[in-house]
């Protein structure tokens, strides 16, 4: 080979990371950091009471108090029953004789159902905190509300990510069957 016949050197291309993969890493990380900071601020700040005097506030306080209690009770019931149901379903699926792929599919299905029920329970907790905040807006209550909302956003983000991964690899066939007949809320269209 002569000097002119040399193969030109190729510069190694740096691998590029798609933007959606960057977002998949940074969004949850930033939300977790924000949640930690909010909880840190809430634990170090003194709790302040209500500063506004509302006529008839006692009646309103009682009505909202009972509503807050009901919302918190619903959240506890939903989360508690979901955990018990997931535990029973898990034990039932564990002791069945199934192929490995069926075991993985049933476990993923149980986990996703539990995650959706946890999200619903957090919705009731958010409703209770919003009502509490409407009556006695304090800085500590506001921080707790933001922390719960961030936690719910994180839970939904990871649920959606898991559902997308499960659909992509067809781990739970129930999620990919009849997808075209589902509306935006996952309910079957009429």
N, C-alpha and C positions, 0 to 999 in steps of 0.2 A: 504494500500500500504506500502510495506516495503521500506527500504532505497535503495535497489537494483533495485526496480521497478520504480524509478523516471524517468521521461521523461527528456532526456538531454536537456539542454537549447540551444536554437537556437540563434545564433548570427544574429542580424539583418544585412542584406546585404545593403550596401549603393547603392542607385540607380546609375547606370552608365549612363552617357550622351553619346550618340553616337557621333562620331567624326564629322559627317556631320552637326549635330545640333550646335556644337560648332562653326564650320566654318560659319554657317548661321548667327550667332550672331556677331562674331569677325570681319569678313571681312567687312561688311558694317560699323561697328563702326570705324574700323581703316581707312577706306576710307573717312568717314565723318570727322574724326579728321585730316587726311591729307589735306582734302579740306579746312578746317578752318585754319590750319597752313599756307597753301599756300596763301590764301587770306589775312591773317594777314601780312605775309612777303611782299606781293605785295603792300599792302597799306602803309607800313612803309619804303620801300626802294625807293630811288630816281630813277627816270626814266633816263636811259642812252641811248644815241643815237647810231647810227651805227659807228663803229670804223674802218671799212675796206673801202678803196676807190677802187671802181670797175670802169674800163674804160667803158664808155657807160652806166653808172648806171642810168642816167636820163631816157633813153628809157626803160630800164628794170624796173625801178621804176614805170613808167606809165603803162606798160603792166600788171605788177603784181598788181598794184593798182586797175586797172579796173577789173581784175579777182577777187581780194579780195572783191571789191564792189559787183560784181555779186554773189559770193558765200554767202556773208552776206545778200544780197537781197533775194536769194533763201531760206536761213534759216528763215528769217523773214516771207516770204510768206508761207512757209510750216507750220511753227508753228502757224501763225495767222489764216490761212485757216483751219488748224486742230482744233484749239480752237473754231472757229465759227461753223464748221461742228459738232463738239462734242456737242456744246451747242444746236444747232437745233435738233440734233438727241435725245438729252436728253429730251428736251421739248416735242418732238413728242412722245417719249416713255412714258413720264410722263402722258400725257393726254389721252393715249389709255386705254381702259378698258381691263386689263390683270390680270391674276392671279399673285399672289405675286412672285412665282418662275419665271414666264416669265419676270416680271419687273426686278428682280435681274439679270436674264440672260442678258437682253438687256442693263442694266446699266453696267454690267461687260464687255460686248462686246464693248460698247462705250468707256469705260475707257481704255481697252487694245488697241483699235485702236488709241486712242489719244496718248497713251504712245509710240506706234511704230512710229507714225508720229513725235512726239517730238524727238525721237532718230534719225530719219532721218534728222530733222532740225539741231540737234547738230552735225551731221556728216558734214554738210555744214559749220557750224561755226568752226569746227576743221580744215576743209580744208582751210578756210580763214585765220585762225591763223597760220597754217603751212606755207602758202604762205607769210604772213606778216613776219614771223620769218625768212624765207629764204632770204628776202631782207634786213631787218634791225634787226638783232638779238640783242635784248636787254634783260636784266634780267627780267624786268617787263613783256615783251611779253612772255617770256618763262614760267613765273609763271602763267600767264593767260591761256596759252595753257595747261599746266598741270592741272589747275583747271577745265577747260572745259572737258578735257579727263577724269578726276576723276568723274565729274558730269555725264558724259555719261556712264561710267562704273557702277556707282551706279544706274542710271536709267535702264540700261539693266539688272543688277542683280535683281532688284526688279520686273521688267517685267517678267523675266524668273521664278522667285519665284511665282509670281501671276499666271502665265500661268500653272505652275506645280500644284498649289493648285486648280485652276479651273478645270483642267483636272482630278485631283484626286477625286474631289467631284462632277464632271459633272455639274458644274454650267452653263457653256455655251456649249450646245450640239454641236455647230458648230466646236468647237475646238477638240472634240473627234471623230466626224464623219470623215470617210475616212482618218484617221491618217496614215494608211499603204500606202496610195497613195501619200503621201507628201515627197518631198525631204528635204535636210538639211535646205533649205531656206524657207520652208513652202509653196512652190509652188507645184502645181499638176504635177506629172510626166506624160510624154506622153505615 
